[in-house]
Amino acid sequence: MPSGLIALALGGFGIGLTEFLIAGLLPQVASSFTVSEAAAGWLISGYALSVAVGAIALTAATARLPRKRILVGLVALFVIGNLLSAVAPNYPVMLLGRIVAALCHGSFFGIGSLVARSLVAPEKKSRAVAVMFAGLTVANVLGVPFGALVGEHWGWRAAFWAVTGIGVLALVGIVALVPGGAGETRPPTVTGGRPDPMPPSGLRAQFRAFRSWQVWLTLTATALSYGGMFGAFSYIAYTFTEVSGFSSADVAWLLMVYGVGLVVGNLIGGRAADRDRDRALVVALVGLTITLAVFGLLAGSATASVVLVFLMGVFGFAGVPGMITRVTDVAHGAALAASANVSASNIGNALGAWLGGLAITAGLGYAAPLYVGAGIALTSVVVMVVAAYPARSRAA
């Protein structure tokens, strides 16, 4: 794997840390600025909303620029946002820093995935995307404990200074290690002997990619797969403590088990997608559906809960590399489609969390979000099978 992928993974790690570490720092931040817990919570929800908006807006605004230059600008924006958070004299500036840092999130992973796949041979493109996303999955494991540990010893500002430093390292790495023309052309396909078409550069040309029903099916499958996972995950702490019998102190290490599952699933999914992408995606989604349904049935068992939360992470992220390479393939390399995939995942997160909350509010119990997630994931299986059918028919 080229060294440029390491720089991209480092950028993904820094962005992932920014997203997750705040959860372990909210009490300190709220106390420092004398704001309520609800107001401090906007540092999380405001970030998520900005990711969804920024993924489309920044990618559209930079449609004609070279992709390496875009990545450098996005990481610079990330550094500025975290620097603002680190030195924020009041809560509004802190929130502004979070928003600025979030704006780069979706575009970085969307455009970065195109650059990552351009650095390797076509038969390794999903693995290359998985390497870039490895930074995000590792950050998911380390983000909350990292923020809590650094905040406890050196204060919450030190955590944002550390992430700012990681951003600077990623910026230097991308400048030095990512080739200047990376992502501007795509490697030739291995089937048919014909090169892939040049990716559209103009904004109008990129929007034309959305005329393809395969693009919309892939985006829908992405949203539903994330919705299934986060429908369950958003309330998993309540499931552990109220159903499985764990103490609140156990939740931290149980979430790390889930995070390790994400890392494993990402790497396995990338390799599997390079062999047979659509089959790998269907298997991942079926695996997620079964895991969530079985988790709902066995949530009362502490031992089963540990195994199943790990498998939830594995199957939940195994489809991510393949989904990204699929949407960019069917969109002929349009960066806007890659960024839209990130927005779709955030929409799915919100949908799953909302539906899971409705199930609890309806009095169905704290295992109910697992069944809700299984139902959403099952819908994603159907959408993915419909999307994959034409290609399978042609191959037959």
N, C-alpha and C positions, 0 to 999 in steps of 0.2 A: 504494500500500500504506500502511495506517495506521501512524502513528508507534509505536503500541503493539507492532507486530510487531518493530520494532527493539529495543525493550526485551526482548522474549522471545528474540530472536536473541542479544542480549548475554548473557542468562542462560545460553542454550545454549552459547555460546562459553566462558564461565567454567567450566561443568560439564564440557565437553569437555576443557579445559585440565587440570582437576584429574585427569581420568581418564588422560590420555596423558602429561603431563609427568613423572610419577614414573619412567617408564622411563629417562629420561636422568639421573635423580638417584640411582638406587638405590646405586651405589658410594659416593657421598658420604654418604648416609643410613646405610648399613651401617657405614661407618667411624666416623661421628659417634657412633653408639649402641653400637659394638663388638658387632655381631650378624653372623651369617653371611649370605651371599648368599641362601641358601634362606629364612631368617627374614625378610629384607628383602623377598623376593618375595611374602610375604603382604600387603604393602601394595598389591599389584596384585590378587592372587586374592581377598583379603578384600574389596576394593572391589567386584569383580565379583559376588561372592556377595551382598553387601549390596544391590546394585542390584536383583537379581532378587527378593529378599525385600521390600525397601522399596517397590518398584513396586506390589505387591499390598496390603501391610499398611497403608501410609500412605493410599493411595487409599480403601481400605475404611474406615479409621478416620475419614476426613474426608468421608464420603459426603454428609452433609447440610449441609456448610458452603458458603458462596458461593465460587465458583472463584477469584475474584481474591484473596480472603482466604487461600485455600489456597496459591496461588502465592507470595504474600508470605511466608507461613510457611515454605514450602519453601526459598525463597532465603535467608531468615534462617538456617535450619538449615544450608544450604550455607556461609554465611559463618562460622558458629560452628565447623563442622567444619574448615575451612581455617585458621581462627585457632588452633584447638587444635594443628593440625599445625605451624604457624609457630612457636609458643612451646613445643612439646613438650619437657619436660625429660628424657624417657626414651622408649624404644621403645614400651611399652604405651600411653602417651598419644598417641604418633604414630599408632599403629594405630587407637586409638579415634577420633581426628580423621578418619582416612580412612573409617572405617565411618559416622560421623555424616554426613560430606559425601556419601557414596554413597547413603544412605537416600533422599535427595531426588531422585536422578537419574531413576529410572523414572517417578515420579509427576509430576515437572516436565514431562517430555516428553509423558506421557500426557494430563495435564490441560491443559498448555500448548497441545497440538495442538487441543483442543476450543475453547479460548479464541481461538487464532489463526484458526480457520475461522469463528468467530462475528463476527470483525471485518471480514469482506469479503463480497461478494455470493457466492451459492452457486456460480456458475460459476468462481470463483477460489479455492475452498477448498483444493485441493491445492497451488496455488502459495503460498498463505499458510502452509501447513504447511512447504513447502519453504524459505520465507524463515526461519522459526523454526529449522529444522534446518541452515540455512546456517552458523549459529554453530558447531554441532557439527562439521560437515565442515571448516570452516576450522581449528578447533582440532586436528583430526586431522592436518592439514598442518603446523601450527606447534607442536603440543604438545611433542613430543620435542626438537626443536631449541631451542625456547624454554626448556624446563627445563634443558637442557645449557648453553646460553649464559648464562642468568642464574646458574645454579649455579656455573659456572666463574669468573665475575667477582665475584659478591657472596655466594656461598654458597647452599646449598639452601633455607635458611629464607626468603631473599629471594623465591624463586619462589612460595612459599605466601603470603607477604605480598602479592605482586602479584595473585595470584588472589583473595585476600580483598578487595582493593580493587576488582577487577572485579565481584565479587559485590555489594559495596555499591552500585556504580553501577547494576547491574541491578536491585537492590532499589528504589532511588530511581526508576528509569525505569518499573518496573511500577506503583509506587504513583501516579506522576504521569501516565502515558500510557495505561495500560490502563483502559478504562471499568469502572465499578463493577459493572455487570451483565453483563460480557462472559462468554460461555460458558453463561449461565444459560438463555437461550433460543437457538434456532437460526433462521437465516433461512429463509423459505419456499422450498420446492423450486420449480424452474423448470418441472417437468413435472407435469401433473395438476392444477395450480392449487390444490393443498391444502398447508397448512403441514406441516412435519415434526412428529412428536409431541414433546411436551416431554421432555427427557432425564430418566430416572429419578433421583431424589435419594436415596431410602432405600437402605440396604445390601441389603435383601431384594429390592427392585425391580431393583437393579443386577445381582444374581446371576441374576435371571430372564432377563436378556439372554443368558446362556450356554446357554439352552435351544435357541437357534438353531444349526442345523448350519452355517449360513453363517459365524457367528462362529468356530466351531471350524476350519472349512476355511481361513479367512483367517489365523488364528493359526498353523495348521500350515504354510501356505505361507510365512508370515513366518519361522518357525523354520527351515524347510528352505532358504530363500533365503540367510539369514545363515549357516546351516551350510555351504552350498556355498561361499560366499565365504571364510569363515574356515577351512574345511578346507584351502583352498589358502594363504590369507594367513598362517596361523600358522607355516608353515614356509618362507615365501617367501625369507627370508634365506639359508637353506640351498640353495634352488633357484638363487638368483642366484650364490652363491659356488661351489657344487659342480657345477652343471650348466651355467649360462650363462657361467661364466668371469670373473665380476666379482670384484674384491677386496672385502674386508670394509669398506674405506673407502667404497666405492661404494654400499653398502646405504642409507645415510642419504638420498642424493639420489634413489635409486630409490623409496624409500618416499614421498618428497615427490611424485614423479610419480604414484604411486598416490593420494595424498591430493588432488591437483589433479583427478584423475578422479572422486573422490567428490563434490567441489564441483560439477563440471560435470554429473555424472549426477543429482545432487539437483535442480538447477535445471531441467534438461531434463525430468526425470521428473515434476516438479510441473506443468509446463505441459501435458505430454502427458496426464497423468491427468485434467486438467480438460476435455480434449476427449473422450476415450474411455478411462475408467479401466481397465476390465478388459482391453481390448486392449493398453493401454500396459503393464500388469503382465505379461501373457503375453509381449509382445515383450522386455521387460527381462529376464525369466527365461530365455527362449530365448537371448537375446544373451549372458547370463552363462554358460549351459551351453556354448555354442559357443566362447566366448572361452577358458574353462578347458580345454576339450578340445584346442583348437588350441595353447594355451600349453604343454600337456603334450607335444605333438608337436614344437614348435619351441623348447622351452626351451634347447636347446643353442646357439641363435643369440642373441647379445647384442642385436642391433638389434631382432629380433622380440620379445624379452623386454621391452624398454622400451615398445614400442607396446602389447603385450598386457597389461602390468601397469596401464597407463593405462586401457585398455578394461575391465579387470577392475573398476577403481574406478567407471567410468561406469555399467556395467550393474549392478554390485553395489549401488549406492545409488539407481539410477533408480526402483526400485520402492518405496522407503521412503515418500515422501509419499502415494502412492496406496494402499499397504497400510494406513496409519493412517486415512485418510479412509474407506476401505472398511470396516474393522472398526468404526469408530464409527457409520457409517451403518447397517450391518446390526444393530448393537447399540442403535440408536435413541438414540445420544448418551451411552451409559453410560460414565462416566469409568473405571470398573473395567476395561472391555474395552480402552480405549486404553492403560492402564497394563499390562494383561496382554500387549499387543502388544510392549511393551518387554521384559517378562520372557521372552516367546517368543523374541525376538531373542538374548537372552543364553543361553538354553537351546540355541538353534541354534549359537551360537559355541562352546559347550562340546562339543556333539556333533561338530561339524565338526573341531575341534582334536583330539578323541579319535580319531576315525576316521582322520584324516590321520596321526596318530602311529602308529596300528596298522599302517598301510601301510608306513611307514618301518621300524618294528620287524620287520616280516615280510621285510625285505630287498628291497623293490620299488624302492628308489631315491628320491632327493630330488625327482624329478618326479612321483612317485606321488600326493602330496596334491592335485595339480592334477586328476588323473583322478578321485580320490575326490570332490573338490569338484564336478566336472562331473556325476558320478552323483547327488549329493545335489540339485544344482540342477535336474537333469532330473526328479527326483521332485517338486520344487516346481512345475514346469511342469504336470505331470499334475494335481496338486491344484488349481492355479489354474484350469485348463481345466474341471475338474469343478465348481468353485465358480461360474465365469462362465456355464456352460451354461444354467441356468434363466433368467437375465436375457436372454440372447441369444435363447432360444426364445420368450420373451414378446414381445420386440421384433420378431421375425420374424412 
